[in-house]
Amino acid sequence: MPFISKDWRSPGEVWVKTEEGWEKKKILECGRHFIQENLDSRCGTLNASDLNSLNRWLQEAEEDKENRPIDDSENLKTLQSLSDGNKNIPDGNTILQPHCHITLKCTKEIAGFNGLSDAFKRLDFRSAVHDVRRFNYICKLLDLLISHKLPALSGCAQKVLFTMLEEVAYQVSASQQNIHMLNRLLNQLQVMIDCACWGRPLGSTQLWENHLVSINRILSIANRIQIREPGDEVFPKLENLPEECVREILLRLADHKDLENSSKAYSVMARLCDEQRIWRELCQFHFTQQQINFVVDSTSSDGPTDWQNIYHKLRKAFGLREEYAEIIQLCRNCRALFWKSIGHPCIADTDPEFQEKLEAVDKSSLHVPIPPQAFLKFFSL
């Protein structure tokens, strides 16, 4: 017989009104929402309603502070400093470590449900867009959501998705890089909206009117992006580099589309893109030696090996390898998702008894990399 309390069937949710709408109190408890608003150059200071909600939560948190984990008490100090108007955020990874605890399996006591919008906010995807190491990972995630999962997303998840897409547009506009990724996301979004039938995508008329306003704002940002050429004072330019340097640049491109577009830049790059070494090393990056040997042996040719032709055959047969500079990790100890370079507050770091159990365990096996496709499987999409 389970212990029946007020929270046994459902803990319920406490909501706090913010500038962006109603927000779950448990999301604000990690302190990321208000910290991000102060860090974001496009956001001003908290208004009176936000401060009243924050102070009311701080007063409630002080009453049960003794039962809080250590990291939450540190976040409490951070929120107090923000409510007092202090813009100096304390240093230390223990305060600003975005992470999200998830449910891996369903039991009678624990419902196997994870909120996608909550995970996006807890992992701080909105500000992670501006990190060059995480940009590709988040764009791939948005690509999967827009092209395959958009009709099934909840209204809250849709709002977060469009917020992230707007941040991608701001980042592309500021950096003038990865414009093709932004155009691909917008084209897929347009296709999904045009093909939507009655009852899909989910959401009310008012909700989608707000979404269309956000989409038009994102389109206006994308339409204003112009590639600015470096001034005359910048030297050397790309065309001034020696051929060996240009070849080294091309050898570091992982996408055949980038190579094909580079060949249109000027004659030196066009000649270098026809070199067999460029395509041979591209094959070795994406495919195993066994896969390469299989295609090479099946290709009957009396002349020299055409590595560009072999690459396209390998791409159609096995698909391309996905490589990310930064990737989400799953901690086996505390079942939390986190960014590898930032880390997370783990039970293994605070519990001496738990640390003794891990002495004979390979530490590298405790953190599992989670690609974008596997990330979405945690949320029943």
Residue pairs with C-beta under 8 A, 6 or more apart in sequence:
2 8
2 109
13 24
13 25
13 26
14 24
14 25
14 26
15 22
15 23
15 24
15 25
16 22
16 23
16 24
16 25
16 28
16 53
16 57
17 23
17 49
17 53
18 33
18 50
18 53
19 37
19 47
19 50
20 159
20 163
21 159
23 33
24 118
25 57
26 118
27 33
27 118
27 121
27 122
28 34
28 54
28 57
29 57
29 61
29 72
29 75
30 72
30 75
30 98
30 122
31 75
31 76
31 78
31 79
31 95
32 96
32 98
32 121
32 122
32 124
33 121
34 46
34 50
34 54
34 79
34 82
35 78
35 82
35 89
35 96
36 124
36 126
36 127
37 43
37 46
38 45
38 82
38 87
38 89
39 89
39 127
40 127
42 170
45 85
46 54
46 82
46 83
51 83
54 79
54 82
54 83
55 83
57 79
58 76
58 79
58 80
58 83
61 68
61 76
62 76
65 73
65 76
68 76
69 345
70 345
70 350
71 94
71 95
71 97
71 345
74 90
74 92
74 94
74 95
75 95
77 90
78 89
78 90
78 95
81 88
81 89
81 90
82 89
89 95
89 96
93 342
93 343
94 345
96 342
97 338
97 342
97 343
97 344
97 345
98 122
98 123
98 124
98 128
98 338
98 339
98 342
99 122
99 123
99 336
99 337
99 338
99 344
99 345
100 118
100 119
100 122
100 123
100 336
100 337
100 338
101 334
101 335
101 336
101 337
102 114
102 119
102 335
102 336
102 337
102 378
103 110
103 111
103 112
103 113
103 114
103 335
104 112
104 335
104 378
105 112
106 112
106 113
112 380
113 380
114 378
114 379
114 380
115 156
115 157
115 379
116 153
116 154
116 157
116 160
116 376
116 379
116 381
117 154
117 156
117 157
117 159
117 160
119 337
119 378
119 379
120 126
120 157
120 160
120 164
121 160
123 328
123 337
123 338
123 339
125 138
125 160
125 164
126 163
126 164
126 167
127 167
128 134
128 138
128 339
129 135
129 138
129 164
129 167
129 168
129 171
130 167
130 171
131 326
132 325
133 325
133 326
133 341
134 324
134 325
134 326
134 339
135 168
135 171
135 178
136 181
136 324
136 325
137 324
137 326
137 327
137 328
137 372
138 164
138 168
139 168
139 178
139 181
139 185
140 322
140 324
140 372
141 372
141 375
141 376
142 161
142 164
142 165
142 168
142 185
143 184
143 185
143 188
144 372
144 373
144 376
145 153
145 161
145 376
146 161
146 185
146 188
146 189
146 192
147 188
147 192
149 376
149 381
150 158
150 161
150 189
150 192
150 201
151 192
151 196
151 200
151 201
151 202
152 202
152 381
153 161
153 201
153 202
153 381
154 202
155 202
155 203
155 204
155 207
158 201
158 202
158 203
158 207
158 211
159 210
159 211
162 211
162 214
162 215
162 218
163 214
165 185
165 189
165 214
165 218
166 214
166 217
166 218
166 221
168 181
168 182
168 185
169 182
169 218
169 221
169 222
170 221
172 178
172 179
172 181
172 182
172 222
172 225
173 221
173 222
173 224
173 225
176 225
176 227
176 228
179 225
179 227
180 257
182 222
182 225
183 222
186 218
186 219
186 222
189 215
192 201
193 215
201 208
203 211
230 237
238 246
238 265
239 266
239 268
243 268
243 272
246 268
246 269
246 272
247 272
247 275
247 278
250 259
250 262
250 269
250 272
250 273
250 278
251 277
251 278
251 281
253 259
253 262
253 282
254 282
254 285
254 286
254 323
256 282
256 311
256 312
256 315
259 273
259 278
259 282
260 273
262 269
262 273
263 269
263 270
263 273
263 274
264 270
272 278
276 304
276 305
276 306
276 307
276 308
279 307
279 308
279 310
279 311
280 307
282 307
282 311
283 292
283 307
283 310
283 311
283 314
284 292
285 321
286 311
286 314
286 315
286 320
286 321
287 314
287 318
287 321
291 314
291 317
291 318
292 310
292 314
295 310
295 313
295 314
295 317
296 305
296 310
299 305
299 309
299 310
299 313
322 371
324 371
326 339
326 340
326 341
327 340
327 369
327 370
327 371
328 337
328 338
328 339
328 340
328 369
328 370
328 375
329 337
329 338
329 339
329 340
329 367
329 368
329 369
329 370
330 336
330 337
330 367
330 368
330 369
330 370
331 337
331 338
331 344
331 346
331 366
331 367
332 365
332 366
332 367
332 368
333 346
333 347
333 348
333 354
333 358
333 366
334 344
334 346
334 347
334 348
336 344
336 346
337 370
337 375
337 378
338 344
340 367
340 369
347 354
348 354
348 355
348 358
348 366
349 355
358 366
